[in-house]
Amino acid sequence: MDLSQTLLQLERRLLSHTTRRNAEEISRLLADDFIEFSASGGIWSKAEVVEQLPHESFIQRSISHFTIKPLSEETALVTYHCYVD
């Protein structure tokens, strides 16, 4: 499996109902310096996501326009559109 497929699989895992209910799993999947920029302009840290996500109502989402930009041998920037099914 190439890097793009691996990262897409991990991002899809973050959208799954099982993962979103499990703070430990969310914490394992997110980097310590994780930052999320929401469509509404909100900015979320890893700690905020780990704390709040398990309590949110689940909404099935899908990914489109998935791209990766390698930044170094160990780092890549992943961007995509996330939409409600």
ChimeraX attribute file (.defattr): number of C-alpha atoms within 10 A of each C-alpha:
attribute: neighborCount
match mode: 1-to-1
recipient: residues
	/A:1	6
	/A:2	6
	/A:3	11
	/A:4	15
	/A:5	10
	/A:6	11
	/A:7	17
	/A:8	17
	/A:9	11
	/A:10	13
	/A:11	18
	/A:12	14
	/A:13	16
	/A:14	16
	/A:15	17
	/A:16	15
	/A:17	15
	/A:18	12
	/A:19	18
	/A:20	22
	/A:21	18
	/A:22	15
	/A:23	18
	/A:24	12
	/A:25	15
	/A:26	21
	/A:27	16
	/A:28	10
	/A:29	16
	/A:30	18
	/A:31	11
	/A:32	11
	/A:33	8
	/A:34	12
	/A:35	15
	/A:36	12
	/A:37	10
	/A:38	10
	/A:39	9
	/A:40	6
	/A:41	8
	/A:42	8
	/A:43	11
	/A:44	14
	/A:45	15
	/A:46	18
	/A:47	16
	/A:48	11
	/A:49	18
	/A:50	21
	/A:51	14
	/A:52	13
	/A:53	16
	/A:54	17
	/A:55	12
	/A:56	9
	/A:57	10
	/A:58	14
	/A:59	12
	/A:60	11
	/A:61	13
	/A:62	15
	/A:63	16
	/A:64	10
	/A:65	8
	/A:66	14
	/A:67	15
	/A:68	14
	/A:69	11
	/A:70	12
	/A:71	9
	/A:72	8
	/A:73	6
	/A:74	6
	/A:75	9
	/A:76	15
	/A:77	10
	/A:78	14
	/A:79	13
	/A:80	14
	/A:81	11
	/A:82	15
	/A:83	11
	/A:84	8
	/A:85	8
